[in-house]
Amino acid sequence: MSKDFYMKEHAVGSTKIIGACDRELLGKVIKDKTGLEINVVEKFYGGKLVDDEELLKSIRDAASVNLVGNRIVKTVLEKGFGTVDNAKKIGGVMFIMIVHI
């Protein structure tokens, strides 16, 4: 499988937080016409390149997941994480935040 996504794991105490994005979005600022924007910074999203299998394995036990990109959001939705209603678009790019309680 190709490694299409950047993913970074963060630990806050014993809580695991994942930031991940489509490979080509790292370092970009995505804006819409209302001024809403997402800054896809390397510090949060830019850990290592992963394929969808590694991504899905990591997000299963994360408390919070923040994903930016049309491919990555489509991948997690197809595997039953979140719903289309929870995904939003900014500047034509999908993003989703998933919190496991």
Residue pairs with C-beta under 8 A, 6 or more apart in sequence:
1 51
1 52
1 53
2 51
3 23
3 49
3 50
3 51
4 22
4 23
4 49
4 51
4 52
4 71
4 72
5 20
5 21
5 22
5 23
5 49
5 50
5 51
5 52
5 55
5 69
5 71
5 72
6 20
6 21
6 23
6 26
6 45
6 46
6 47
6 48
6 49
6 50
7 18
7 19
7 20
7 45
7 47
7 48
7 49
7 50
7 54
7 55
7 58
8 18
8 19
8 20
8 44
8 45
8 46
8 47
8 48
9 16
9 17
9 18
9 47
9 58
9 62
10 16
10 17
10 18
10 19
10 44
11 17
15 63
15 64
16 61
16 62
16 63
17 62
17 63
17 64
17 65
17 66
18 58
18 59
18 62
18 64
18 65
18 66
19 44
19 45
19 47
19 66
20 45
20 50
20 55
20 59
20 65
20 66
20 67
20 68
20 72
21 40
21 45
21 67
21 68
21 69
21 72
22 68
22 69
22 70
22 71
22 72
23 49
25 40
25 45
25 68
25 69
25 93
26 40
26 42
26 45
26 46
27 40
27 41
27 42
27 46
28 40
29 37
29 38
29 39
29 40
30 37
30 38
30 40
30 68
30 90
30 91
30 93
31 37
31 90
31 91
32 89
32 90
32 91
36 90
37 90
37 91
38 68
38 90
38 93
38 95
40 68
44 66
45 68
50 58
52 75
55 72
55 75
55 76
56 75
56 76
56 79
56 81
59 65
59 76
59 81
59 98
62 100
63 99
63 100
64 97
64 98
64 99
64 100
65 76
65 81
65 96
65 97
65 98
65 99
66 95
66 96
66 97
67 73
67 76
67 95
67 96
67 97
67 98
68 93
68 94
68 95
69 93
69 94
69 95
70 93
70 94
73 87
73 94
73 95
73 96
74 94
76 82
76 96
76 98
77 83
77 84
77 87
77 96
81 98
82 96
82 98
86 96
86 97
86 98
87 94
87 95
87 96
88 94
88 95
88 96
89 95
